[in-house]
Every structure is written in C-alpha cells, then in structure tokens.
Amino acid sequence: MTNTLPLYERVIATAATIREKTQCTPVLGVILGSGLGALADAVEDAQVVSYDELPYVPKSTVKGHAGKFVCGTLDGVQVIVMSGRSHIYEGHSPADLTVGVRAMIELGAKTMVVTNAAGGIHTEFRPGDLMAILDHINMQGSNPLFGIYDERLGPHFLDMTLPYDRKLRRLMQKAASQLSITLHSGVYCGVLGPVYETPAEVRMLRSLGADAVGMSTVCEVIAARHAGARVVGLSLISNLAAGLEDTALSHDEVTATAERVAARTVSLLRTFIPLAARDN
C-alpha cells in the first residue's frame, strides 16, 4: 500500500480497518493534543487500534502523542478518540494529516472535539488556562484541500464562515460553569513549526487578532468541516508565547503543564461530551 492511492480511498480503507478491529460506532470523535492523552485512559470498554496497524495514518514522532485510536464509551456516549496526532513539520502533507479525522467521521462521528496545547498570546492568559476556540488563522502555508478535487470528499469550495460551532461552544462554556472552571474564548493561529515563534512574530500575531498559537488543528478542522461534521475546539494554554516571559520555550514545558491540569481538562471534556451528544 502506498499514498499514491486517492485520499478518499485511504479514508475508506482506514475506517474499514478500525470498524473490523473494534466494531466502532461512534457519534462523537475527539482529537487529543500534546500531553492530553489522559482522556483516552478514561474511555470505558476501550478497544484500541495503533496507528502502526493503519498504513495510511501518519505516525507521530512527538513526545506526548501516543499514536492510537481508542473506541468505547465516555459517560454513556459512544466515542472514538484519536490519541496523538501528526504535524506538517514532521514531513507530512496537509491532506495526509486528515486521514484520521475523515475516517472517524466516516465511522459516524458527526461531532468533532479538537484539542491542542498552545502558546498564550493574550495578555490575560496564564499557563494551565483553557480557551474555547472562536476562530482560527491559518499561517501554515497550505491547507488540506489544496490539489486535485474529489467530490466524494466534499464540496470544491468550502465556506469557512463558521468553522467552530457556536452552539457546541456554548455547551462547553456551560460545562465549564458547572465545574467552576474558567474557560476563555479566543482565536487560535496555526503555524508551521517546529520552531517556536520569535518575539517579533508573536507581536505580529497579536496585531492580527490571535490569542493563542500552535502547530496543529487547522488542517483537521478544515477537513472535518469539509466532511460535514460540527467542530468545537479547545486549547490548553501550556506556556506563554515568546517574549512574554523571560524563559526559554521547550516541549517539556508543554507536556508538563498539560499533565499538571489533566484532571481538570478531562473533567471539562467528560461533562461536555454528553451535552454535545444530546445535541446531535
């Protein structure tokens, strides 16, 4: 098997393999970012498929990304969790990065929860804060719909007026209120990576309206919307962006912050998911 196979056929083959190995019938999918794998551990009656068993799903080389699909239930909701993701900076094309999210939607997950760890740009954000994504800015240099059009995947020209579902975001805010968790709202900027931004770049991003910055999420959200799914996004502010404090940035800091607030993040998602499932 090679990636010369059309994207649609790779998606169908991946979904078929997951279904065969798990009998997975999800109504909701979750993509977990750096250090957020604790939610996958909470899935009940879990059936696991490693990315190594799926030839068309790119393999992650980044610490904190387990590289597996976990199917089962969370508080009575049938879910599929993508524990770990790959990134453009690892050498993958934007389209290749969408095989996993498109396969989850093909399996039945018409609502997608996309999470990430991000650097805080907004002056009020602190490490450990959570931000519901209002919108995003794509500064990754491309997008997953670039290239040959295939009508089986979705429309040729995709409207991105509302990439993140307003009602789902309100439900996430409701879940946060029930738990007395402060949930900020803001704009996420996706950049190429793997280098962190310079202070000058952070100032530029702030002037463009970005509240947080990271190296993922944008391609997955575009693909999910292209496939007809509703999307809600959640950023864990794992560090302050370059120039906002007098310390060097590191991936270890990202994963350490995510692990420190893992219980709170999992509680928010577990409270939100049944609300979202009832709204399907």
N, C-alpha and C positions, 0 to 999 in steps of 0.2 A: 504494500500500500504506500502511495506517495501523495504529496499535497498537490499534485497536478490534477487530482480529482476535483471537480467543481465543488465550491463551498457548500451548496445545498446538499449534495450527496454525502459530503463528510458529516454534515449536521445530522442527516437521517441515519447514517450508519452509527454515529456516536449515540444517538438517542436509542436506537435499537439494541445496542450492546448493553447500555445501562438498564433498559427495561428487561432484557433477558436475564441479567445477573441479579436484579433486585425486585422485579415486579413493581417498579416505582410508579405511583400515580399521584404526583404532587399537584397541589393547587397553588403553591407559593414556592418561589425559589429565593435563595439568599446567596450572595457572593461575599465572602469574608476577606477583609484586607489584612495587612501586616499585624501579627500579634493578636488577631481577633478569633482565633480558632476555638476558643472556649465554647462558643455556641454550638459547634459541631459535636462537642462532647456531651451536650445536653439532649441531643436527639434520642428519642426512645425507639426501641425495636430497630436499631440502626443497621442498615445494610450498606456496605462500603465498596466503592469501586475506585481503585487507584488510577491516576492519570496514566500510569505505566501500562495499564490494560486497554487504553484508548489511544490508538495511534494518531488520531487527528487532533487531540487536545494537547496544546503546547505544554511542555514541562517547565515548572518554575525552578529557578536556581537560587531563589532569595530566601534567606532565613526568616522563619515565621510563616511560611506558606507551605502547608502540609502536602498539598497535591493530591486531593481525593474528593470524590463526590460522596456525600452521606445522605442516604434516603431513610425516611422514617416519619415519626410524628413529634411535634412540639406542642404540648398542651392541647392535644386532640386534633391538631391541624397536620395534614399530610404535606410534608416539605421535602425539598431537595436542596442540600447545602453544598456549595462549591467552596471547599475549604482550601484557600490558597488560589492565587491567580498568577498568570504570566504577564509580562510587560513588553512594550515595544523595544525598550532598551536592552532586552535580552536577545534581540535579534529576530523577533517575530514580526510578521506583517500585521497591520491593524485588523485585517479580515480574519487571519488565523486566530487572533485572540478572542474572536466572537463565537467559535465553535461551541464552547461550553455553555454560554448563556443561551444561544439559539437552541441547543439540544434540550436544555431544561424547559424552555417554552414549548418545544415540540412534544415533550412528555406531559404537558398540561399546566405548567406553572405560568399562569397568565398575569400574575403579580410578581414583580421582582424587587427585592430589597438589596441594594448595592451599597456596600460599606467600604471605607478606606481609612487609612491613617494619613493625616495631612499636617502640613506646617501651618500654624496660625499666622495670618497676616493682619486681621482685625486687631486693633489695639486693646480691645477688651478681652480677647481670648487668652486663656492660660492652658498649659499642658494638662491633659486629662479632661478638658471640656468636650462637649458633644455638640455637633452642628447638623441640623437638618438642611439638606441641600435645596436651595431655591432654584438654582440655575447653574450652568457651567460655562466656562470659557475654554475653548479647545485651542491650545497652543502646542499641540504635539506634531504639527506639520502635515498631518493627513487625517483620514478618517476611514472607518471600515467599509464604507460604501464605495470608495474610490475603485475604479476599474470596470470590468465588464458587468453590465446589468443582467440580473437573473430575476425574472418576475416571480419565480417561486419563493424568493426570499422576502419580497415586499415591494413597495412602490419605488419607482425610479427616483422620484424627487420627494424627499421626506420632510414634512413640516416639523420643525423643532420649536414651535412657539411655546409649548408646554412639555418640555422633556420630563419634568418631575411632577407627578400627580398631586394636585392641591389637596384633594380630599384625603389621600393617604398621608400627606404631611400633617394635616390637621389631626388625624388619628394618632400619629406618632407623638404629636405635641400633647394630646390627651393622655396617652400612656405615660409620658414623662411627668405630667402634672399629678397623675395618680401615685407616682412613685416619689414625688417631690424632687425630681431631677431637673436641673436647669438645662434646657435644650435651646441653644442658639439657632438662628437661621442665617444662611449666607450663601454666597456664590463660591463655587469650587472652580479652581483653574487647574486644568490638566496640562502638564508639561512633559517633555520627552524623557528627561533623566539620562543616565543615572546620577549625574552630578546634582548637588543641591544648588539652589539659586544664589546668585550674588546679592549683596545688599541693594545694589542699584536695580537689579531685576525685580526684587521684592517691592521696591518703591514704585517701579513701573506697573507691576501687577495691581498694587493698591490703587494707583491712579486710574486703572482700567475697571475697577469695581470688584476685584477679587478679595474674598475674605479668608480663603484657605487655598493651599497649593499642594498638589501631589502629582504622582506619576502614573496614574491609572484611571479607571472608572469611565472616562469619556467614551471610549470605544464600545464598552459593554452597554452603556445607556443608549447610545445611538442604535446599536444592533437590537436591543430589546424593544425600543420604540418602533423600529423598522419591522419587527416581527409581530407587532400589535400588542405587546404587554404594557401594563401600567408599571411605573417605576417610582420608587421612593429611595432617596439617598441619605446616608448617614456618614458623617466624617467624625472620626476621633481626632481631636487636636493633640497630636503626640509631642509636638515641640513648637517653639516659636520660630518663624522663618528667619533667615539670615539677616543679621544687622539689628534684630530686635532685642537681643541679649548678648552678653559678652562671653559666649561659649561656642565651641566648635560643634557642628551638627554631626550626628552619627546614626546609623541604622540601629545600633544597640539601644540608643535613647528611645527611638521609635517603639521598638518591641517592649522595652521595659515599661514605658508609660502605658501601652496597651494592656500589658499583663497586670499592671497595678490597678487599673479601673475595669478589668474584665468582668467582674461580678456585676457591677452597675450597668455596663453595656449589655450584658446578657439579659439582665432583668428587664431593661427597656425593650429589647427586641422580643423577649418572650411575652411581655404584656401587650406589645403592639401587634404581634402576628395573629392572634385570634381575632382582634378587632379588624385587621385587614382582611382576613379570610371571610368574615361575615359580610364584608362589603364587596366581595367578588360578584 
